Amino acid sequence: MFSKASAFAAALALSAATLAPVAASAEKTMRMAIWLPTQLVFAEPTVMFVDHVNEVGKGVLQINLVGPDAIPGPEQSNALRTGLLDMATLPPGLYKQQVPLGNAQDISDMTVAEQKANGAYDYMREMTKEQLGAYILTTYGDGVPFHIYADKEISSLEDLKGLRLRGSPIYNAFFSSLGISSTSTSASETYTALERGVVNGVGWPLWGVHDLGWEKFIKTRVDPGFYNVTINILVNEKVWEGLTDEERKVLEDAAAWLDAEMPAFNADKNEMNLKIQADAGIVSFDAGPDLPKQAADIYWGEMAKIDAEGTAKLRALFQK
């Protein structure tokens, strides 16, 4: 016959056994950041991804998305690496300090599907895990080129010489080869810089010129576009490895869903942005078909200065 103490101990054990499965299946919330305000066009796919996860992952996994107002964009890669963030959406240029050759994704002339087929994508995944401590869940931006935009009419590349443009590290060497000087003015300060004539234009992708109001000052877009927008959705490696199979499946299925949505999304956005620019009076100057290769060759050369052997390996994988 049980004593009262034995009966109480048994009751506690039964309660623990009953409650344990409930605790194990508690909904997990992940903290995620994106480097730019969520209302801008390049954030839209991330917002779509998060909304999809939060819909299909109810009871299993949810994502709390914050923007640069919570953690400034340049600080997000380190926050991801150290585990302050579980996830982040970043272009490789924003974690170049940790992954110096990550821009191979930007200058590749291959689609992400082609990169996955030939092993390039998996190679970059491993590099990013080793150097940043983060797993590339998926990538968007495929088929969205970079451009040069000027506040004057352009009839030849010679007309670009002497201009001062808002750029970023991936533009700088190419700008220099064209006789353009560049400044790293932040996107938020570029409107004022254009308005005051501090810069004569911008280096920027096809999307989003009008989001920032820059179309008021731009007269010419140099075509064809070059490079390729690369935006990675990343998960802290330790967090990724610590997910349950069910939690990981929510993220993997949502990534596959986003991948399927992107071709039509990109085509619509490309068409819409070209029309908006045309309606704003921005005209196209055709610099000829060699421009994309010229831009890529110059940046491959810049990467080789960092690590010649590593760059050669990446170029063999990421260039047709």
KEDO-919466 format. One record per residue (C-alpha): residue in one letter; x, y, z. Coordinates in steps of 0.1 Angstrom, whole numbers, padded with zeros to 4 digits, always signed. Each point is the difference from the previous one (the first is absolute). Example, Ala and Ser with C-alpha at 12.3 -4.5 7.8 and 13.67 -1.06 7.14 Angstrom:
2
A+0123-0045+0078;S+0014+0034-0007;
END
This chain:
320
M+0000+0000+0000;F+0014+0034-0010;S+0008+0027+0026;K-0012+0035-0005;A+0035+0010-0010;S+0003-0028-0025;A-0034+0009-0015;F+0011+0037-0003;A+0032-0010-0017;A-0019-0022-0025;A-0024+0029-0007;L+0029+0023-0007;A+0016-0025-0024;L-0033-0005-0018;S-0004+0038-0003;A+0035+0004-0014;A-0005-0028-0025;T-0033+0015-0011;L+0013+0035-0004;A+0033-0008-0016;P-0014-0006-0036;V-0019+0033+0003;A+0032+0019+0009;A+0020-0017-0028;S-0026+0010-0026;A-0003+0037+0011;E+0000+0024-0029;K+0035+0014-0007;T+0005+0037-0008;M+0030+0011-0020;R+0014+0035-0001;M+0008+0012-0035;A+0013+0033-0014;I+0002+0015-0035;W+0025+0027-0009;L-0024+0025-0016;P-0035+0013+0009;T-0027-0026-0006;Q-0020+0023-0022;L+0026+0001-0027;V-0002-0023-0030;F+0030-0021+0007;A-0015-0009+0034;E-0033-0012-0015;P+0011-0036-0006;T+0013-0003+0036;V-0034+0013+0013;M-0017-0025-0022;F+0022-0028+0014;V-0006+0010+0036;D-0038+0004-0005;H+0000-0035-0016;V+0020-0015+0029;N-0023+0016+0025;E-0030-0014-0018;V+0010-0036-0006;G+0022-0002+0031;K-0027+0007+0026;G+0007-0021+0031;V+0034-0010-0012;L+0021+0031-0010;Q-0005+0037-0004;I+0023+0028-0011;N+0002+0035+0015;L+0014+0023-0027;V+0018+0032+0009;G+0016+0026-0022;P+0031+0023+0001;D-0018+0022+0026;A+0005-0029+0025;I+0035-0010-0012;P+0018+0021-0026;G+0007-0019-0032;P+0038+0001+0002;E-0003-0016+0035;Q-0023-0028-0009;S+0025-0025-0013;N+0019+0001+0032;A-0032-0003+0020;L-0008-0031-0021;R+0034-0015+0005;T-0001+0005+0038;G-0035-0013+0004;L-0016+0033+0009;L-0021-0007-0031;D-0014-0034-0010;M-0004+0011-0037;A+0008+0029-0023;T-0006+0011-0036;L+0032+0015-0013;P+0018+0005-0034;P+0036-0014+0001;G+0015+0035+0000;L-0013+0005+0035;Y+0020-0029+0013;K+0030+0004-0021;Q+0022+0004+0031;Q-0009-0035+0010;V-0003-0016-0035;P+0024+0020-0022;L-0008-0020-0032;G-0038-0001+0005;N-0005+0024-0028;A+0006-0028-0024;Q-0038-0004+0002;D-0006+0036-0012;I+0024-0002-0030;S-0010-0035-0012;D-0015-0002-0034;M-0019-0031+0010;T-0035-0003+0015;V-0004-0014+0035;A-0015-0031-0015;E+0032-0005-0021;Q+0021+0007+0031;K-0018-0027+0019;A+0003-0025-0029;N+0038+0003-0004;G+0008+0001+0037;A+0009+0037+0002;Y-0028+0008+0025;D+0009-0028+0023;Y+0036+0012-0001;M-0010+0035+0010;R-0023-0014+0027;E+0030-0018+0016;M+0022+0031-0003;T-0026+0021+0017;K-0005-0025+0028;E+0037-0001+0006;Q+0007+0037-0001;L-0033+0016+0012;G-0015-0029+0020;A-0032+0002-0020;Y-0019-0023-0023;I-0014+0015-0033;L-0036-0011+0000;T-0009+0015-0033;T+0009+0029-0024;Y-0021+0025-0019;G+0007+0028-0025;D+0008-0024-0029;G-0003+0019-0033;V+0000+0035+0015;P+0031+0019-0014;F+0020+0029+0013;H+0001+0032-0020;I+0018+0034-0002;Y-0024+0030+0003;A+0011+0035-0009;D-0017+0034+0004;K+0010+0010-0035;E-0004-0013-0036;I+0025-0026-0010;S+0009-0008-0036;S+0032-0019+0007;L+0019-0015+0029;E+0024+0029-0003;D-0028+0022+0013;L+0003-0017+0033;K+0035+0011+0006;G+0004+0025+0028;L-0035-0008+0015;R-0003-0007+0037;L-0025-0027+0008;R-0015-0015+0031;G+0014-0036+0000;S+0010-0029+0022;P+0031-0022+0002;I-0012-0023-0028;Y-0002+0030-0024;N+0032+0018+0010;A+0026-0017-0022;F-0024+0000-0030;F-0008+0036+0005;S+0037+0008+0001;S+0006-0018-0033;L-0026+0023-0016;G+0015+0032+0015;I-0027+0003+0025;S+0006+0010+0036;S-0022-0016+0027;T-0012+0008+0034;S-0015-0023+0026;T-0029+0023+0008;S-0027-0019+0018;A-0033-0007-0019;S-0019+0021+0025;E+0023+0030-0007;T+0002-0004-0037;Y-0032+0020-0008;T+0016+0031+0016;A+0033-0006-0017;L-0017-0002-0034;E-0021+0031+0007;R+0031+0020+0010;G+0021-0013-0029;V+0025-0017+0024;V-0004-0031-0021;N-0008-0002-0037;G-0018-0033+0002;V+0000-0034+0016;G+0010-0035-0004;W-0031-0020+0008;P-0020-0030-0012;L-0030+0002-0024;W-0025-0001+0029;G-0007+0027+0025;V+0013+0033-0015;H-0035+0015+0003;D-0005-0015+0035;L+0027+0024+0012;G-0011+0030-0022;W+0031+0000-0021;E-0018-0001-0033;K-0005+0038+0003;F+0037+0006-0006;I+0010-0029-0023;K+0000+0006-0038;T+0018-0031-0013;R+0003-0037+0009;V+0030-0018-0016;D-0010-0033-0015;P+0005-0029-0001;G+0000-0007+0037;F+0029-0019+0016;Y+0006-0022+0030;N-0031-0016+0016;V-0018+0009+0032;T+0007-0026+0027;I-0019+0001+0032;N+0004-0029+0024;I-0023-0012+0027;L+0024-0013+0027;V-0004-0020+0032;N+0026-0001+0028;E+0017-0034-0005;K-0004-0011+0037;V-0037+0010-0001;W-0005-0019-0032;E+0017-0031+0013;G-0021+0003+0032;L-0034+0000-0017;T-0022-0030+0001;D-0009-0018-0032;E-0034+0016+0001;E+0013+0035+0005;R+0026-0004-0027;K-0026-0013-0024;V-0021+0032+0005;L+0030+0021-0011;E+0010-0022-0029;D-0036-0003-0013;A-0004+0038+0003;A+0033+0005-0019;A-0012-0023-0028;W-0033+0019-0001;L+0019+0033-0003;D+0023-0015-0028;A-0031-0009-0019;E-0016+0034+0004;M+0030+0020-0011;P+0002-0004-0038;A-0035+0016-0005;F+0007+0025+0028;N+0033+0011-0016;A-0014+0002-0035;D-0029+0023+0013;K+0024+0022+0019;N+0025+0003-0029;E-0028+0011-0023;M-0016+0023+0025;N+0034+0017+0009;L+0009+0005-0037;K-0034+0016-0006;I+0002+0023+0030;Q+0035+0011-0010;A-0012+0006-0036;D-0030+0020+0012;A+0023+0021+0022;G+0020+0009-0031;I+0030-0022+0006;V+0014-0011-0033;S+0022-0030-0008;F+0035+0003-0014;D+0012-0033-0015;A+0037-0005+0008;G+0002-0032-0020;P+0000-0037+0009;D+0035-0001+0014;L-0008+0022+0030;P-0011-0029+0023;K+0031-0020-0007;Q+0022+0030+0005;A-0015+0007+0034;A+0002-0036+0011;D+0037-0004-0011;I+0010+0031+0019;Y-0016-0012+0032;W+0013-0036-0004;G+0034+0018-0001;E-0007+0019+0032;M-0009-0033+0017;A+0032-0016-0012;K+0019+0027+0019;I-0015-0014+0032;D+0004-0037-0008;A+0012-0010-0034;E-0004-0038+0005;G-0034+0003+0016;T-0012+0024-0027;A+0011-0023-0028;K-0020-0029+0016;L-0031+0022+0003;R+0004+0014-0035;A+0001-0035-0014;L-0032-0008+0019;F-0019+0032-0004;Q+0008+0011-0035;K-0011-0018-0032;
END
